[in-house]
Amino acid sequence: MFHKNQRRRASYFVLLWIGIGLFFGTKRIIETHVYGYSYPWDRALGWQLWEWSLWGLLSLIVFAVCRVCERRSLGWGKQGLIHALAGSGVALAQGFLAAFGSHLEAWWRGWPAMQDGKPWSFVTIEKVTVVNHFHQNLLIYAAMVAAWHAVRHYKRARERELRAVELEAELAHAQLQALRAQLHPHFLFNTLNTVAELIHHEPRKAEEMILQLSELLRLALQSQATQEVALAEEIAFARRYLEIEQTRLGERLTVEWAIADETLSARVPNLILQPLVENAIRHGIAPFTKPGRVVIRARREDGQLNLQVCDTGCAPEGRSSMPNGHGIGLANTRARLERFYGDKHSFALTHDKGTVAELTIPSAIEAG
């Protein structure tokens, strides 16, 4: 059974070709009156409806050829050859079937003589019809191919617009999630407790921590709703977060940066790095009393940008320091990467004594 949308589309398809047949049929009727020769109006409509109904059926083959060329990502040369062969076959088929209609009409009318007075000839009618229709049919085939590509281009443009809207909505959600993470009572209370402990013994350090927290919240609140930013901006945001955590955790946290200079201008999804860093701290460092290390790496390789966030963790060997890879932050990261890059990216978590969060995306460089 066809779905309602499929039935509607099939109805529109049939009405389209009937409409084209009626259009050219009325054109033929008007011509007979203007030029003063006799041609029955019912035959004019009947023939045009027959010929354009054939094109309606053959268009299914034409569009199937277009889809095959698209799926196989063929070059222009190969596509041209395939369409030349398919177009010739379709043009011949349409001429043959159109002539077959003449034979049906002749049989219905009792096999009347042809215009030159000779008996009805199957071979002659086929030859004349196919030859007369061939070049015209090639043009119609080309027009169908052009129309198919125009519709595909329009659909892709609409899909890109819809994808952009979805990305904007997801970005706003990600920003809200990030801000909630920074304002989460656990994080905020830990930070303020550290400040309270330092304020009497190390007031300068306490003041520095308050300024770091203020700067982090300012960056979060002022972050513009742009889909992509330079990696340098992502790193600046992550640095503020890690500075606070280093002050709070002290010698338990060491941070290492291995950022290749040529990656700093690479375009990355906004707020893509912070959830990875936060997970490394929360699951790989904070739960343990022994010192740990977080390493952030970025490099370009074969036109791709590779980002890694590694934590040494303190879990026994063979046990993951991060219980799973399906937290809200990581789930949002996976979803956003899928929206941005489709199958042109990779994102994986590997566990041993610590955790390595690694993502690879196309490396687009920011202009200027």
ChimeraX attribute file (.defattr): number of C-alpha atoms within 10 A of each C-alpha:
attribute: neighborCount
match mode: 1-to-1
recipient: residues
	/A:1	5
	/A:2	8
	/A:3	8
	/A:4	9
	/A:5	9
	/A:6	11
	/A:7	12
	/A:8	11
	/A:9	12
	/A:10	13
	/A:11	11
	/A:12	12
	/A:13	13
	/A:14	13
	/A:15	12
	/A:16	15
	/A:17	20
	/A:18	17
	/A:19	14
	/A:20	15
	/A:21	23
	/A:22	19
	/A:23	14
	/A:24	17
	/A:25	21
	/A:26	15
	/A:27	14
	/A:28	19
	/A:29	18
	/A:30	13
	/A:31	14
	/A:32	16
	/A:33	11
	/A:34	9
	/A:35	8
	/A:36	9
	/A:37	9
	/A:38	10
	/A:39	13
	/A:40	12
	/A:41	15
	/A:42	10
	/A:43	14
	/A:44	19
	/A:45	19
	/A:46	14
	/A:47	20
	/A:48	22
	/A:49	21
	/A:50	17
	/A:51	18
	/A:52	21
	/A:53	18
	/A:54	17
	/A:55	22
	/A:56	18
	/A:57	13
	/A:58	17
	/A:59	18
	/A:60	11
	/A:61	15
	/A:62	21
	/A:63	17
	/A:64	12
	/A:65	17
	/A:66	19
	/A:67	14
	/A:68	12
	/A:69	18
	/A:70	13
	/A:71	8
	/A:72	8
	/A:73	11
	/A:74	13
	/A:75	10
	/A:76	10
	/A:77	8
	/A:78	12
	/A:79	17
	/A:80	13
	/A:81	11
	/A:82	16
	/A:83	20
	/A:84	15
	/A:85	12
	/A:86	17
	/A:87	23
	/A:88	17
	/A:89	13
	/A:90	22
	/A:91	24
	/A:92	20
	/A:93	17
	/A:94	23
	/A:95	23
	/A:96	20
	/A:97	17
	/A:98	22
	/A:99	23
	/A:100	16
	/A:101	14
	/A:102	16
	/A:103	18
	/A:104	12
	/A:105	15
	/A:106	15
	/A:107	12
	/A:108	10
	/A:109	9
	/A:110	9
	/A:111	14
	/A:112	14
	/A:113	12
	/A:114	13
	/A:115	8
	/A:116	7
	/A:117	8
	/A:118	9
	/A:119	11
	/A:120	17
	/A:121	12
	/A:122	12
	/A:123	9
	/A:124	12
	/A:125	18
	/A:126	19
	/A:127	13
	/A:128	13
	/A:129	19
	/A:130	21
	/A:131	15
	/A:132	12
	/A:133	17
	/A:134	21
	/A:135	14
	/A:136	12
	/A:137	21
	/A:138	20
	/A:139	13
	/A:140	16
	/A:141	24
	/A:142	15
	/A:143	12
	/A:144	17
	/A:145	18
	/A:146	13
	/A:147	13
	/A:148	17
	/A:149	16
	/A:150	12
	/A:151	11
	/A:152	12
	/A:153	12
	/A:154	12
	/A:155	12
	/A:156	12
	/A:157	12
	/A:158	12
	/A:159	12
	/A:160	12
	/A:161	12
	/A:162	12
	/A:163	14
	/A:164	15
	/A:165	12
	/A:166	14
	/A:167	18
	/A:168	15
	/A:169	14
	/A:170	17
	/A:171	23
	/A:172	16
	/A:173	13
	/A:174	20
	/A:175	19
	/A:176	14
	/A:177	18
	/A:178	18
	/A:179	16
	/A:180	13
	/A:181	16
	/A:182	18
	/A:183	13
	/A:184	13
	/A:185	11
	/A:186	11
	/A:187	15
	/A:188	14
	/A:189	12
	/A:190	15
	/A:191	20
	/A:192	17
	/A:193	13
	/A:194	18
	/A:195	21
	/A:196	14
	/A:197	12
	/A:198	18
	/A:199	14
	/A:200	10
	/A:201	10
	/A:202	12
	/A:203	14
	/A:204	12
	/A:205	15
	/A:206	21
	/A:207	14
	/A:208	15
	/A:209	23
	/A:210	16
	/A:211	13
	/A:212	19
	/A:213	20
	/A:214	13
	/A:215	15
	/A:216	22
	/A:217	18
	/A:218	11
	/A:219	15
	/A:220	18
	/A:221	12
	/A:222	9
	/A:223	13
	/A:224	13
	/A:225	12
	/A:226	12
	/A:227	18
	/A:228	17
	/A:229	18
	/A:230	18
	/A:231	23
	/A:232	17
	/A:233	16
	/A:234	20
	/A:235	18
	/A:236	12
	/A:237	19
	/A:238	20
	/A:239	18
	/A:240	18
	/A:241	20
	/A:242	20
	/A:243	17
	/A:244	20
	/A:245	21
	/A:246	17
	/A:247	20
	/A:248	19
	/A:249	19
	/A:250	11
	/A:251	13
	/A:252	17
	/A:253	20
	/A:254	17
	/A:255	15
	/A:256	11
	/A:257	13
	/A:258	12
	/A:259	17
	/A:260	11
	/A:261	11
	/A:262	11
	/A:263	22
	/A:264	19
	/A:265	18
	/A:266	20
	/A:267	23
	/A:268	26
	/A:269	20
	/A:270	22
	/A:271	25
	/A:272	23
	/A:273	21
	/A:274	20
	/A:275	21
	/A:276	21
	/A:277	22
	/A:278	20
	/A:279	20
	/A:280	26
	/A:281	23
	/A:282	14
	/A:283	21
	/A:284	26
	/A:285	26
	/A:286	18
	/A:287	13
	/A:288	15
	/A:289	11
	/A:290	12
	/A:291	16
	/A:292	20
	/A:293	20
	/A:294	24
	/A:295	17
	/A:296	22
	/A:297	16
	/A:298	22
	/A:299	18
	/A:300	19
	/A:301	11
	/A:302	7
	/A:303	10
	/A:304	17
	/A:305	20
	/A:306	20
	/A:307	21
	/A:308	22
	/A:309	23
	/A:310	26
	/A:311	29
	/A:312	20
	/A:313	29
	/A:314	22
	/A:315	18
	/A:316	11
	/A:317	12
	/A:318	10
	/A:319	15
	/A:320	19
	/A:321	25
	/A:322	23
	/A:323	12
	/A:324	11
	/A:325	14
	/A:326	10
	/A:327	13
	/A:328	11
	/A:329	19
	/A:330	19
	/A:331	12
	/A:332	19
	/A:333	20
	/A:334	17
	/A:335	12
	/A:336	20
	/A:337	22
	/A:338	15
	/A:339	15
	/A:340	18
	/A:341	12
	/A:342	11
	/A:343	10
	/A:344	12
	/A:345	16
	/A:346	15
	/A:347	17
	/A:348	12
	/A:349	16
	/A:350	14
	/A:351	20
	/A:352	16
	/A:353	19
	/A:354	26
	/A:355	24
	/A:356	22
	/A:357	21
	/A:358	19
	/A:359	20
	/A:360	20
	/A:361	22
	/A:362	18
	/A:363	19
	/A:364	15
	/A:365	15
	/A:366	15
	/A:367	7
	/A:368	4
